[in-house]
Amino acid sequence: MDQSKKYSLEFNLSSSFAFLPLVIFMISCVLFFVIFQVYEMEALALGGFVALIIGSFFAKRNSTYWNSVIKGLSSEIANTLILILFVVSFFGKMMAEAGAAEGFVWIGMQLSLTGAMFTLFTFLVAGILAAATGTSIGTLFAAFPLLYPAGILLGSDPVILAGAILSGAIMGDSFGPISDVTITSSITQKYRNKEGNADIIGMVKSRLRYVIPAAIFASILFLIFGGTGQSIDSQGMELINKHSDPSGLVMLIPIVILLVVAVKYQNIFLASTVGTILGIITAVLFGVINVSDIFLIQDGSLNGFLIDSVEDVIGTVAFVIPLFGIIGVLEESGAMNRIVNKLINSKLAATDKGTELIIMIGTTFSGLSLGGANGPTCMMFGPLADQIGGEKKLHPYRRGNLLAGFASALPIIIPFTSSFIIITYANINVLIENFSFIEAINPLSIAIGTFYPAMLFIVFLYAIFSGWGRRFENSKGEAVRQSESVS
């Protein structure tokens, strides 16, 4: 890294004030997501903008400070991320509107799944929904009303069932091609020997190496501890019939189309566009949605899932703006360079293993600071992981996988800071009010029953210490087992 470069942005009192916006931003994330339990990306965006404004008071030249913010916002990574978020949101919202979840409930009933088998089924269904819709939090709110009451009636263990839903949501979110975790962990990792960032579909394929073992280990645990099963009473059968509809299964067609196009053309924009258009046609032809569900102007307002998808993603985009503004401040003041230099020159970074441990520690700390929000964690620590891992010539896929893997591991299940644990607990409390047979559970126990993030952490830790899956970037940008660097 260039340590002699002259940076234009300077601060009064101390150069350390360059970190003030970041510190304020991280504090606001903990306050909103953990303390006040406000699960809205707009709240995080508010904290980011306030942090930027406060930081400007300490800059020697106010105009230089805001030019640095604008430079961060104008980066190719920031603009690519925003564009992708909007494009893929249409597909995710369409899947939810078409009732794909009800189709999977119908499958479970046809297979007569009870107890631990239904718990495992719930884990897999939640994973498919999260991968198809690209949202873990959205999956939690969609899956709990459908699967949790039915699972309780079918003899699933309440704590493990809750953990299965959360585990599935995180699993699908950690590798789904339209997930913000996959997207941000890909585009923040740049090639050193060719143009561009890590392609999303290539990242997904390389990530399965780690996701599949973690999912298998978690599945075994769900089968062991998931419940003994029991007969369904009339109340349970009524509930299941209400939320069981095979028509939603036709939406497997656009899912397959999206994946085929994505793999063949390596273009998430094209895949999402084709998947959404053909998905809408499929849904309308099979009657799972009406034309008015897509787009409708009524009484001077827009309705339908297209405008809903735009509204849903605006909060995330609003979060991206101050975040990359803060990154701009860190880069233009030299603070980012100083962090990277200290880490690269540390004893831990002397080896490839140590460098990957630095990425693990940094990602985990960022995730804890952001209330476990794994997508924002990849956005925040992604540029640092790119520079730190890039110095060791770690391939962008490897860097992105470590980033997404550890962002989706421990920060998810630390009960005192995880917004996911709090959201899961809140969903159960809502269901308690509507179903007399559902009992309250301790939020601490939810963390214990959420097996997938714990297994993912173990898998990636093994990958670091054993070198399993470690790849380097050669002079052509290809992934190879050995670095071309002599050092």
C-alpha positions as CSV (number, residue, x, y, z in Angstrom):
1,M,0.0,0.0,0.0
2,D,1.2,3.6,-0.8
3,Q,2.1,5.2,2.5
4,S,3.6,8.3,1.0
5,K,0.5,9.5,-0.8
6,K,-0.7,13.0,0.1
7,Y,-4.4,13.0,1.0
8,S,-6.6,16.1,0.5
9,L,-9.0,15.6,3.4
10,E,-7.6,16.7,6.8
11,F,-9.3,17.0,10.2
12,N,-8.8,19.4,13.1
13,L,-7.3,18.2,16.4
14,S,-6.4,14.7,15.1
15,S,-6.5,12.7,11.9
16,S,-8.4,10.0,14.0
17,F,-11.5,12.2,13.6
18,A,-11.8,10.6,10.2
19,F,-13.2,7.6,12.0
20,L,-15.9,9.6,13.8
21,P,-18.6,9.2,11.2
22,L,-18.0,5.4,11.2
23,V,-18.1,5.2,15.0
24,I,-21.3,7.3,15.2
25,F,-22.9,5.2,12.4
26,M,-22.0,1.9,14.2
27,I,-23.4,3.2,17.5
28,S,-26.7,4.2,15.8
29,C,-27.0,0.8,14.2
30,V,-26.8,-0.9,17.6
31,L,-29.2,1.6,19.1
32,F,-31.9,1.2,16.4
33,F,-31.6,-2.6,15.7
34,V,-30.7,-3.9,19.2
35,I,-31.8,-1.4,21.8
36,F,-34.9,0.3,20.3
37,Q,-35.7,-2.7,18.1
38,V,-36.4,-0.6,15.0
39,Y,-36.0,-3.1,12.1
40,E,-36.0,-0.6,9.3
41,M,-33.1,0.2,6.9
42,E,-34.3,3.8,6.8
43,A,-33.4,4.1,10.5
44,L,-29.8,2.9,9.7
45,A,-29.7,5.4,6.8
46,L,-30.7,8.2,9.2
47,G,-27.9,7.2,11.5
48,G,-25.5,7.3,8.6
49,F,-26.5,10.8,7.4
50,V,-26.4,12.2,10.9
51,A,-22.9,10.7,11.3
52,L,-21.7,12.3,8.1
53,I,-23.1,15.7,9.2
54,I,-21.4,15.5,12.6
55,G,-18.1,14.5,11.0
56,S,-18.1,17.5,8.7
57,F,-17.8,19.9,11.7
58,F,-14.3,18.5,12.4
59,A,-12.9,18.7,8.9
60,K,-10.4,21.5,8.2
61,R,-12.2,22.3,4.9
62,N,-15.9,21.6,4.8
63,S,-16.0,21.6,1.0
64,T,-13.2,19.0,0.8
65,Y,-15.1,16.8,3.3
66,W,-18.3,16.7,1.3
67,N,-16.4,16.2,-2.0
68,S,-14.9,13.1,-0.4
69,V,-18.4,11.9,0.5
70,I,-19.5,12.5,-3.0
71,K,-16.5,10.6,-4.4
72,G,-17.4,7.7,-2.2
73,L,-21.0,7.8,-3.5
74,S,-19.9,8.0,-7.1
75,S,-17.8,4.8,-6.9
76,E,-18.6,2.1,-9.4
77,I,-19.2,-0.4,-6.6
78,A,-21.9,1.9,-5.0
79,N,-23.7,2.5,-8.2
80,T,-23.6,-1.1,-9.4
81,L,-24.9,-2.2,-6.0
82,I,-27.8,0.2,-6.1
83,L,-28.8,-0.8,-9.6
84,I,-28.7,-4.5,-8.9
85,L,-30.8,-4.1,-5.7
86,F,-33.6,-2.4,-7.7
87,V,-33.5,-4.9,-10.6
88,V,-33.5,-8.1,-8.5
89,S,-36.2,-6.8,-6.1
90,F,-38.9,-7.3,-8.8
91,F,-38.2,-11.0,-8.9
92,G,-38.2,-11.5,-5.1
93,K,-41.4,-9.6,-4.6
94,M,-43.1,-11.5,-7.4
95,M,-42.2,-14.9,-5.8
96,A,-43.7,-13.8,-2.5
97,E,-46.9,-12.4,-4.2
98,A,-47.4,-15.7,-6.1
99,G,-47.7,-17.8,-3.0
100,A,-44.6,-20.0,-3.4
101,A,-44.6,-20.6,0.4
102,E,-48.1,-22.1,0.4
103,G,-47.0,-24.5,-2.3
104,F,-44.2,-25.8,-0.1
105,V,-46.5,-26.3,2.8
106,W,-48.7,-28.4,0.5
107,I,-45.7,-30.6,-0.3
108,G,-45.1,-31.1,3.4
109,M,-48.6,-32.2,4.0
110,Q,-48.6,-34.6,1.0
111,L,-45.5,-36.2,2.4
112,S,-47.1,-36.6,5.9
113,L,-44.2,-35.0,7.6
114,T,-44.3,-34.6,11.4
115,G,-41.9,-33.8,14.3
116,A,-38.3,-33.7,13.4
117,M,-39.0,-34.4,9.7
118,F,-41.2,-31.3,9.5
119,T,-38.5,-29.3,11.3
120,L,-36.0,-30.3,8.7
121,F,-38.6,-29.6,5.9
122,T,-39.1,-26.2,7.4
123,F,-35.4,-25.5,7.3
124,L,-35.2,-26.4,3.7
125,V,-38.3,-24.5,2.7
126,A,-37.2,-21.3,4.4
127,G,-33.8,-21.7,2.6
128,I,-35.5,-22.0,-0.8
129,L,-37.7,-19.0,0.0
130,A,-34.8,-16.9,1.1
131,A,-32.7,-17.8,-2.0
132,A,-35.7,-17.2,-4.3
133,T,-36.8,-13.8,-2.8
134,G,-33.3,-12.6,-1.8
135,T,-34.3,-11.5,1.7
136,S,-33.7,-13.2,5.0
137,I,-35.9,-10.8,7.1
138,G,-38.7,-11.0,4.5
139,T,-38.5,-14.8,4.7
140,L,-38.8,-14.7,8.5
141,F,-42.0,-12.6,8.3
142,A,-43.4,-14.9,5.5
143,A,-42.4,-18.3,6.9
144,F,-43.3,-17.9,10.6
145,P,-47.1,-17.5,10.1
146,L,-47.1,-20.4,7.6
147,L,-44.8,-22.9,9.1
148,Y,-44.4,-22.3,12.8
149,P,-48.0,-22.9,14.0
150,A,-48.3,-25.9,11.7
151,G,-45.0,-27.3,13.0
152,I,-46.0,-27.0,16.6
153,L,-49.2,-28.9,15.9
154,L,-47.2,-31.6,14.0
155,G,-45.0,-32.2,17.0
156,S,-41.9,-30.2,16.2
157,D,-39.8,-28.9,19.1
158,P,-40.8,-25.1,19.4
159,V,-37.3,-23.9,20.0
160,I,-35.6,-26.0,17.3
161,L,-38.4,-25.1,14.9
162,A,-37.8,-21.4,15.4
163,G,-34.1,-22.0,14.9
164,A,-34.9,-24.0,11.7
165,I,-36.8,-21.1,10.2
166,L,-34.1,-18.6,11.1
167,S,-31.4,-21.0,9.9
168,G,-33.1,-21.5,6.6
169,A,-33.6,-17.8,6.1
170,I,-29.8,-17.2,6.6
171,M,-28.8,-20.2,4.5
172,G,-30.8,-19.0,1.5
173,D,-29.7,-15.5,2.0
174,S,-26.0,-16.5,2.2
175,F,-25.8,-17.9,-1.3
176,G,-29.0,-16.9,-3.2
177,P,-28.0,-15.1,-6.5
178,I,-30.4,-12.2,-5.8
179,S,-29.5,-11.8,-2.1
180,D,-27.9,-8.6,-1.0
181,V,-25.3,-10.7,0.9
182,T,-24.3,-12.5,-2.3
183,I,-24.4,-9.3,-4.4
184,T,-22.4,-7.1,-1.9
185,S,-19.8,-9.8,-1.2
186,S,-19.2,-10.2,-4.9
187,I,-19.1,-6.6,-6.2
188,T,-16.9,-5.4,-3.3
189,Q,-14.1,-7.9,-4.3
190,K,-12.1,-6.6,-7.3
191,Y,-9.7,-8.5,-9.5
192,R,-6.1,-7.4,-9.5
193,N,-5.0,-8.8,-12.9
194,K,-8.1,-8.1,-15.0
195,E,-11.0,-5.7,-15.1
196,G,-14.1,-6.0,-13.0
197,N,-15.3,-7.4,-9.8
198,A,-16.2,-11.0,-8.8
199,D,-19.1,-12.2,-10.9
200,I,-22.2,-13.1,-8.8
201,I,-23.0,-16.5,-10.4
202,G,-19.3,-17.6,-10.2
203,M,-19.4,-16.6,-6.5
204,V,-22.6,-18.6,-5.9
205,K,-21.0,-21.7,-7.4
206,S,-17.9,-21.4,-5.4
207,R,-19.8,-20.7,-2.2
208,L,-21.7,-24.0,-2.4
209,R,-18.5,-25.7,-1.4
210,Y,-19.0,-24.3,2.1
211,V,-22.8,-24.0,2.3
212,I,-23.6,-27.6,1.5
213,P,-21.5,-29.2,4.3
214,A,-22.9,-26.6,6.8
215,A,-26.5,-27.4,5.6
216,I,-25.9,-31.1,5.9
217,F,-24.5,-30.8,9.5
218,A,-27.4,-28.5,10.5
219,S,-29.9,-31.0,8.9
220,I,-28.6,-33.8,11.0
221,L,-29.0,-31.8,14.1
222,F,-32.5,-30.8,13.1
223,L,-33.4,-34.5,12.7
224,I,-31.9,-35.4,16.1
225,F,-33.5,-32.5,18.1
226,G,-36.4,-31.4,16.0
227,G,-39.2,-33.1,17.8
228,T,-40.9,-36.5,18.3
229,G,-44.1,-35.8,16.3
230,Q,-47.8,-36.1,17.3
231,S,-51.2,-36.5,15.6
232,I,-52.9,-33.5,14.2
233,D,-56.1,-32.3,15.8
234,S,-59.0,-30.5,14.0
235,Q,-57.5,-27.1,14.8
236,G,-54.2,-28.1,13.2
237,M,-55.8,-29.5,10.1
238,E,-57.9,-26.4,9.6
239,L,-54.7,-24.2,9.9
240,I,-52.8,-26.4,7.5
241,N,-55.5,-26.5,4.9
242,K,-55.8,-22.7,5.1
243,H,-52.1,-22.2,4.2
244,S,-51.7,-25.2,1.8
245,D,-52.0,-24.5,-1.9
246,P,-50.2,-26.4,-4.7
247,S,-50.8,-23.7,-7.2
248,G,-47.8,-21.7,-5.9
249,L,-45.4,-24.5,-7.0
250,V,-45.7,-23.2,-10.6
251,M,-43.3,-20.5,-9.5
252,L,-40.5,-23.1,-9.5
253,I,-40.5,-22.5,-13.3
254,P,-39.1,-18.9,-13.1
255,I,-36.7,-19.9,-10.4
256,V,-35.2,-22.5,-12.7
257,I,-35.2,-20.1,-15.7
258,L,-33.4,-17.4,-13.6
259,L,-30.7,-19.9,-12.5
260,V,-30.2,-21.3,-16.1
261,V,-29.9,-17.9,-17.6
262,A,-27.6,-16.7,-14.8
263,V,-25.3,-19.7,-15.2
264,K,-25.2,-19.6,-19.0
265,Y,-24.6,-15.8,-19.5
266,Q,-23.0,-14.9,-16.1
267,N,-25.2,-11.8,-16.0
268,I,-27.4,-11.1,-13.0
269,F,-29.2,-8.2,-14.8
270,L,-30.2,-10.4,-17.7
271,A,-31.2,-13.3,-15.4
272,S,-33.3,-11.2,-13.2
273,T,-35.0,-9.5,-16.1
274,V,-35.8,-12.7,-18.0
275,G,-36.8,-14.5,-14.7
276,T,-39.2,-11.6,-13.7
277,I,-40.8,-11.3,-17.2
278,L,-41.4,-15.0,-17.7
279,G,-42.4,-15.4,-14.0
280,I,-45.1,-12.8,-14.4
281,I,-46.4,-14.5,-17.6
282,T,-46.3,-17.9,-15.8
283,A,-48.1,-16.6,-12.7
284,V,-50.8,-14.9,-14.7
285,L,-51.4,-17.9,-17.0
286,F,-51.8,-20.2,-14.0
287,G,-53.9,-17.8,-12.1
288,V,-51.7,-17.4,-9.0
289,I,-51.7,-13.6,-9.5
290,N,-54.0,-11.2,-11.3
291,V,-52.9,-8.4,-13.6
292,S,-54.0,-5.9,-10.9
293,D,-51.6,-7.5,-8.5
294,I,-48.7,-6.5,-10.8
295,F,-49.5,-2.9,-11.4
296,L,-52.6,-0.8,-10.7
297,I,-53.4,2.9,-10.6
298,Q,-56.3,3.6,-8.3
299,D,-57.5,6.8,-6.6
300,G,-54.3,8.6,-7.6
301,S,-51.9,6.1,-6.2
302,L,-49.9,3.1,-7.5
303,N,-50.5,-0.4,-6.3
304,G,-49.1,-3.8,-7.1
305,F,-46.0,-5.7,-6.3
306,L,-43.8,-3.8,-8.8
307,I,-44.2,-0.5,-6.9
308,D,-44.0,-2.4,-3.6
309,S,-40.7,-3.9,-4.6
310,V,-39.3,-0.4,-5.3
311,E,-40.6,0.9,-2.0
312,D,-39.1,-2.1,-0.2
313,V,-35.6,-1.6,-1.6
314,I,-35.5,2.2,-1.1
315,G,-34.6,1.7,2.6
316,T,-31.6,-0.4,1.6
317,V,-30.5,2.0,-1.1
318,A,-30.8,4.9,1.5
319,F,-28.5,2.9,3.7
320,V,-26.0,2.4,0.9
321,I,-25.7,6.2,0.3
322,P,-24.3,7.3,3.7
323,L,-22.3,4.1,4.1
324,F,-20.3,4.7,0.9
325,G,-20.1,8.3,1.8
326,I,-18.4,7.3,5.0
327,I,-16.1,5.0,3.0
328,G,-15.2,8.0,0.8
329,V,-14.2,9.9,3.9
330,L,-12.0,7.1,5.1
331,E,-10.4,6.7,1.7
332,E,-9.8,10.4,1.0
333,S,-8.4,11.1,4.4
334,G,-6.0,8.2,4.3
335,A,-7.7,6.5,7.2
336,M,-8.6,3.4,5.2
337,N,-5.0,3.2,4.0
338,R,-3.7,3.4,7.5
339,I,-6.0,0.6,8.7
340,V,-5.0,-1.7,5.9
341,N,-1.3,-1.0,6.3
342,K,-1.5,-1.8,10.0
343,L,-3.3,-5.1,9.3
344,I,-1.1,-6.1,6.4
345,N,2.1,-5.4,8.3
346,S,0.9,-7.1,11.5
347,K,2.4,-10.5,12.5
348,L,-1.0,-12.2,11.9
349,A,-1.0,-11.1,8.3
350,A,2.4,-12.7,7.7
351,T,0.7,-15.9,6.4
352,D,-2.3,-16.6,4.2
353,K,-4.0,-18.2,7.1
354,G,-3.4,-15.1,9.3
355,T,-4.8,-12.8,6.6
356,E,-8.0,-14.9,6.4
357,L,-8.3,-14.7,10.2
358,I,-8.1,-10.9,10.0
359,I,-11.0,-11.0,7.5
360,M,-12.9,-13.3,9.9
361,I,-12.3,-11.0,12.9
362,G,-13.1,-7.8,11.0
363,T,-16.2,-9.2,9.4
364,T,-17.5,-10.6,12.7
365,F,-16.8,-7.4,14.6
366,S,-18.6,-5.4,11.8
367,G,-21.6,-7.8,12.0
368,L,-21.9,-7.5,15.7
369,S,-21.8,-3.7,15.4
370,L,-24.5,-3.8,12.8
371,G,-26.9,-6.0,14.8
372,G,-26.1,-9.0,12.8
373,A,-27.4,-7.5,9.5
374,N,-25.2,-9.6,7.1
375,G,-25.9,-7.6,3.9
376,P,-24.8,-4.3,5.5
377,T,-21.9,-6.1,7.1
378,C,-20.6,-7.1,3.7
379,M,-21.1,-3.6,2.4
380,M,-19.1,-2.1,5.4
381,F,-16.2,-4.5,5.6
382,G,-16.1,-5.6,2.0
383,P,-13.7,-2.9,0.8
384,L,-11.3,-3.7,3.6
385,A,-11.5,-7.4,2.9
386,D,-10.8,-6.6,-0.7
387,Q,-7.6,-4.7,0.1
388,I,-6.4,-7.0,2.8
389,G,-7.0,-10.2,0.9
390,G,-5.9,-8.6,-2.3
391,E,-2.4,-8.0,-0.9
392,K,-2.0,-11.7,-0.4
393,K,-3.4,-12.4,-3.9
394,L,-6.4,-14.3,-2.5
395,H,-8.9,-14.8,-5.3
396,P,-12.0,-12.5,-5.2
397,Y,-14.2,-15.6,-4.7
398,R,-12.3,-16.7,-1.6
399,R,-12.4,-13.2,-0.1
400,G,-16.1,-12.9,-0.9
401,N,-16.9,-16.3,0.5
402,L,-15.1,-15.5,3.8
403,L,-16.8,-12.2,4.0
404,A,-20.3,-13.6,3.4
405,G,-19.7,-16.7,5.5
406,F,-18.6,-15.0,8.7
407,A,-21.2,-12.2,8.2
408,S,-23.8,-15.0,8.2
409,A,-22.3,-16.9,11.2
410,L,-21.7,-15.7,14.8
411,P,-23.3,-12.2,14.4
412,I,-26.6,-13.9,13.6
413,I,-26.8,-16.0,16.8
414,I,-25.3,-13.7,19.5
415,P,-28.5,-13.1,21.3
416,F,-27.6,-9.7,22.9
417,T,-26.8,-8.0,19.6
418,S,-28.5,-10.0,16.9
419,S,-31.5,-8.3,15.3
420,F,-32.4,-11.7,13.8
421,I,-32.9,-13.3,17.2
422,I,-35.1,-10.3,18.2
423,I,-37.1,-10.5,15.0
424,T,-37.6,-14.2,15.5
425,Y,-38.7,-13.7,19.0
426,A,-41.1,-10.9,18.0
427,N,-42.7,-13.1,15.3
428,I,-43.4,-15.8,17.9
429,N,-45.0,-13.3,20.2
430,V,-47.3,-12.2,17.5
431,L,-48.4,-15.8,16.9
432,I,-48.9,-16.4,20.6
433,E,-51.7,-13.8,20.5
434,N,-53.4,-15.7,17.6
435,F,-52.9,-19.3,18.6
436,S,-53.5,-20.6,22.1
437,F,-51.3,-23.7,21.6
438,I,-48.2,-21.6,21.0
439,E,-46.1,-20.9,24.2
440,A,-43.5,-18.3,24.8
441,I,-39.8,-19.3,24.5
442,N,-36.7,-17.8,25.8
443,P,-34.9,-15.7,23.1
444,L,-31.6,-17.1,24.4
445,S,-32.7,-20.6,23.5
446,I,-33.4,-19.5,20.0
447,A,-29.7,-18.9,19.5
448,I,-29.0,-22.4,20.7
449,G,-31.5,-24.0,18.2
450,T,-30.2,-22.0,15.2
451,F,-27.8,-24.6,13.9
452,Y,-26.9,-23.4,10.4
453,P,-24.9,-20.2,11.3
454,A,-23.0,-22.2,13.9
455,M,-22.2,-24.9,11.4
456,L,-21.2,-22.3,8.8
457,F,-18.8,-20.8,11.3
458,I,-17.2,-24.2,11.9
459,V,-16.9,-25.0,8.2
460,F,-15.2,-21.7,7.4
461,L,-12.9,-21.9,10.4
462,Y,-11.9,-25.3,9.2
463,A,-11.4,-23.9,5.7
464,I,-9.0,-21.2,7.1
465,F,-6.9,-23.5,9.2
466,S,-6.7,-26.4,6.7
467,G,-6.5,-24.2,3.6
468,W,-9.5,-26.1,2.1
469,G,-10.9,-24.1,-0.8
470,R,-8.2,-21.4,-0.6
471,R,-7.5,-20.1,-4.1
472,F,-5.3,-17.3,-5.4
473,E,-5.6,-15.0,-8.4
474,N,-3.0,-15.7,-11.1
475,S,-1.8,-13.3,-13.8
476,K,-4.9,-14.0,-15.8
477,G,-7.3,-13.5,-13.0
478,E,-7.9,-17.2,-12.7
479,A,-8.4,-19.1,-9.5
480,V,-5.3,-21.3,-8.7
481,R,-4.2,-23.3,-5.7
482,Q,-0.8,-21.7,-5.3
483,S,0.0,-18.0,-5.4
484,E,2.4,-16.9,-8.2
485,S,4.0,-14.6,-5.6
486,V,7.3,-15.9,-4.2
487,S,6.5,-14.3,-0.9
